[in-house]
Each structure stands twice: as structure tokens, then as C-alpha cells.
């Protein structure tokens, strides 16, 4: 076999490996997109609509229409989104719009799926609570899971997020988030006009819980602690930490601005359960050390998740 054949064979294997990885990533993306749509749609049909609560965004507007007219929520999620997607085609490109269209279609179908399934087979679940606060809390939890999965796996249903991007390009006042908040707020205000002022209070709970849960989904649950250790015994402490822990330690050269003396600043990340042992070890080696411990939502590398 010649050198050229060997290279072609190697390139072919490399291409197949890349294609397989891309296919796996896309399959994973759309599997979690479907799961996110089911979770989001369940919040509408199990908690929000049965209690007459309309949140923000396109789904909130579609829910408001359903509550007032009994017309299908899923249909109006698609009907309201399609003009926004057409409007955004030129700015965002066909690939982004196609993904949004697929997610929108999935969310519409998921909403109608729960509409069909819940009353017949799970009627007790459909009427699980008539308390607006509980409905807002658990509706927000399910919506947060859906939104978190959309963000984490880079899918989008368009909606007010896309509309905010587009209007910010036309009228660049404030940030994109400001524009999105304005559109969401308009839906909530409309809900208050037709459903009563308490809709604003319920919607605020819904939005707050949803934001917190989506952050957890995106950032992960395995919080670590980021530690800065300012000490005159940097070598001793770093040697001890390296020999007694799988975590890495980084030395940053510093200077005490009051005493004008050099200081060693050690930076390391540990799991939350290890922080007590770490502080105890530092106290034994240098009781005058200055230690700062902060939250680290995501840590990648040796001893933690692979990047």
C-alpha cells in the first residue's frame, strides 16, 4: 500500500469519526429538545392554564388565548411564532430559523399531546392543585427545566427572545434582555387586564422560579468552591495540598500593599465537601493565612468534569 493510500485511508477514518461524533451530538441535542418541550408544555397544561395563569412570552400569550377562548394553545404557539421567524430569517440565517421552527413545532405538538392525554388518563394529575401560588411554583420549575435544556443544548423556539434580538437591531436602546423583558411584560399586563391583577403576582413567581431552575440546568448541580489562599508559606501549603489532594494548585505572585512585602496567592478548586478539611490543613500550616472561599458553578479539568 502506497503512502497516498495510507493517507487517504487515515483521512477517511478521521472523517467517519467526526461524522459519527456530529451525528451523536445532533441526536443528543434534539432528544433533549424534545424533553424540554414536554416539560415546558406540561407546565402549561398541568399547572398554569387550569389555574388561569398566563406567564410571559409567546407561550404565555397562547395560554391567555386558550384560557379566554378554549382555542388550542399549541396552534397559537405556532401561529404567533411563524411571523417572528419569517421576520428574523434575513438577520439570523436559515440554519438558526430552521432549528427554531423545529423546536416551535415540537413545543406545539407537545402542548397538544398533554391536552389530549391528561384529561382522559391522568385526570387527577390535571387537577392536582387549585392554589395559584403552588401552580406558579411548580409551573415555573417545569418551565425552568425546559428553558434550561433549550439553552444548554443550543436550541430555541424563537418567541420573544428572537423578537427582542430583532427589535434591538432596529431600535438599539438598552440591551436585548431589556427588549425581551418588555415583550414578556406586555403579555403579563394583558393577562392582568383579562384575568385580574393577581396574574402579575403569579407571573412574577413563575418567572423567578423558572429563571433559577434554568440556571441550575445550564450551570449544573455539582457546585465547587474556589479558594484563594494568601500566605507567606506558599511552598509548604502547595506541597501539602498537591500531596494530599487530586486537585491542582496555581501560584500567583502578589504583594502586600500595606507592608510592601511579597505574598504568595494560591488558587485551587475543591468539592464542597472538601472545604472543611482544606481550611483545617491551612490553619495547621499557617494560622495567619488569609483565605477567600467563593462559589464556582462550573469547573472543568482534572478531578472535575471533562471540558
N, C-alpha and C positions, 0 to 999 in steps of 0.2 A: 504494500500500500504506500503510495507516494505521500510526500509532505502535504501537498494540496488536498488530498483526500482526507488525511488525518484532520487538517484544519476545518474542512467542510463538515466532517462528522462531529467534531467538537462544537462547532457553531450551531449545528442542528440540535445537539443535545441541550446546549445552553438556551436556545430559543424555546425548545419544548418545555424546559424547566420554568422559564419566565412565563410562558403562556399558561402553564398549569397553575402557577402562583397567582397570576392575574385572574384566572377563572375562579380560583378558590376565594380570593378577596372579594370579587364581584358577587359570588354566590352568598358569601357571608354578609356582605353589605345589604343585599336585598332580602335575605332571611330576617335580619334584624329590623329592616324597614317594615316588613310585614308585621312582625311582633310589635313594633312601635305603633303602627296603625291600629292594631287590635286593642292595644292598651289605651290609646287615646280615644278611640271610638267607644270603648266600654265605659270610660268616664262620662261621656255624654249620655249614653243610654241607661246606665245603671244609677247614676247619682245626680247629674245636673238637670237634664230635661224632666225627669219625674218630679223634681222639686222646683221647677220653674226658674232655674238659674241660667243666665246667659253670660258667659265669660267674654274675653276679648278675641280679636282675630276673626278670620273667615268662618271658622267652626262655631264661634260664638254667635255670629250673625246668622248662620244657617240654623243653629239651635233656636234662636229667637223667632225666626220664621216658622219653625216647626211647632214651637210652643203656642204661637198665636194662631196658626192656620192648620196644623197637623199635616202639612206637606212634608215629603221625605227630606230628612236632614242631609243624607248622602248626596241627593240630587243637587241641593243648593250649595254644598261644599264644592262640587264640580262647576256648577253654573257661575258662581262668584269668582272662582279661581281662573277659569279659562280666559276671560278678558285680560286679567292681570298677566297671565303667562304670554298671551299674544303681545301685549304692550311691552313685555320685557324681553322678547325674542331678540331684537336687534342689539340691545345692550349686553345681555348675559350669554348669548350664543345658543345654538341649538342643542348642544350636549346637556347643558345645565337645565334648559327648559324641558327637554325630554325626560330627564330624571324627575323634575318637579311634576310633570304630567303623570308619570308612572306612580309616584307617591300619592298624588291627588286622587287618581283612580282607585288606588288600593285603599286609601282612607275612606273614600265614598262607599266602596263595596263593604269594607269592614263595619262601617256605621249601619248600613242596611242589613248586614249579617246579624249584628246584635239586635237590631229591631225585630228581625224575624224569629230569632232563637229565644230571646229572653222571655217574651210573654208566654210562649207555649210550654217550653220545657223547664224553664227556671223562673217561674212567676214569683216565687218567694224572694229570689235574689233581686228581681226587678224592683220590688217594693221593700228593699232591705231597710230603708230609713226614710222618714219624712222630716228629719231635722236638717234645716238648711246649713247649719254650721258643720255637722258631720258630713253632709253631702259635699260641701265645699272642700273640706279637708281631704277626703278620700278621692274626690274627683280630681283635685289638684295633684294628689300622689300619682294617680294613673296617668294624668296628662304629663306630669313631670317625667315619668318613665318613657313615655312616647317621645317627647321632645328631646330628652337626653339621648335616646337611641338615634334619633334623626341627626343630631349634632355630631355624636361620636362616630357614626358611620357615614357622615357626609352626604346625607340625603335631605331633601327639602320638599315641602308641598307648596312652596310659593307663598301664597297668602299675604298677610300684612308685612311680613319680613321682606319679601320681594318688592312689594309696593313701596315700602319705606326706602329701599335702595334706589328705586326708580325716581321717586319724588325728590329725594335728596340730590340726585344728579341734575334735576331741573331747577330746584329751589334749594341751594346748599346752605340752609340755615340750621344751626345746631348739628347734631350727629345723625347717623342712620337710625340709631336706637331711639332718638327723640321723635323722628318721623313715625317709626313703628309704634311707639307709645301713644302718639296722637291718634293713629287709626284704631288701635286697640281701645283707647279711651272713648272714642266716639261710639263704638259698638256697646261698651258698658253703659254709657249715658243713654243710648237708645233703649237698652234693656231696662234702665231705671224708669224711663218715661212710660214704657208699656207694662212693665212688671212690678213697678214700685221701687222706691228709693233703697229698700233693703238689698236690691240686686247689686248695688255698688259695694255694699259691705261684704256680701258673699263673694263677689268677683275679686275683691282685694285679697281675701283669704285664699281663694283659688289660685290667683296669680303668684302670691308669695310662696305657697307650698310647692306649686309647680316649678318655680324658679330654683328653689332649694333642692328639690329631688333631681331635677335635670342636671344641676351642678354635681351632685353626688354620682350620677350615672356617668357623666363625662370625665370627672376628675378621679373617680374610683373611691373605694371604701377603705383601702389599706393606707391610711394616713401614717406618715413617718414624722420624726422630729428632726429638724435641722438645728445643729448645735454649733455655736461659736464659743471657743474657749480662749480667753486672753490670759496669758500666763508668762512667767519668767522661766518656767520649766517645760518648754515646748517639746524638747527632745525626749525627756523622761515620760511625759504623758503620751506622746505619739507612739513611742516604743511600746508602752504598756497596752495602748488601745489596739495597735496592729497585732500584737502577740496574743491578745485575749478576745479579739472580735474579728469577724469576717468583713467588717466594714472598712472602707478606705478612709484615710485621713489626709487632709491637704493643709500645708503650712502657708500662711500668708504673713509676710513680713510687715510689722506695724511699728508705730512709735507712740509712746505716751506723751500727749501734747502738753501735759502739766509738768511732768518730770523730765521730758526730753530724753527718755531712755528707750532703747529698742524693746519691743514686745513681740512675742510670738502669738499669732492668731491661728488657732487650729479650727478647721471646719470639717464636720463629719455629719453623716445622717445615720440614724438608728431607728429601729422599730419602736413603736410607742412603749411596748412592754419592757424595753431595754433601758429606758431613760433613767430609772431609779438606780440601777447598777452602775450606769455611766457616771452619774453625779456622785455616787458613793466613792468610786475609784478616783475621780478628780479631787475630791475632798481629802483623801488619804495622801495623794501625791503633792498637792499644792492647795492648802486651805485658803490662800489669798487669791486664787484664780477668779477671774470674772467670767461668768458663764451666761450665755444667752440661748434660750431654747424657744424655737418658733415652730409653727406647723409647716409641714411640707406635704402638699396634697398629692403630688406625683413625684416619684423618684425612680429613675431608670438607671440600670447598670448593675455591677457586681453586687450580689446579695439582695437585689430587689428585682423588679420586673425588667425583662429584656426590652430594649428600645426598639 
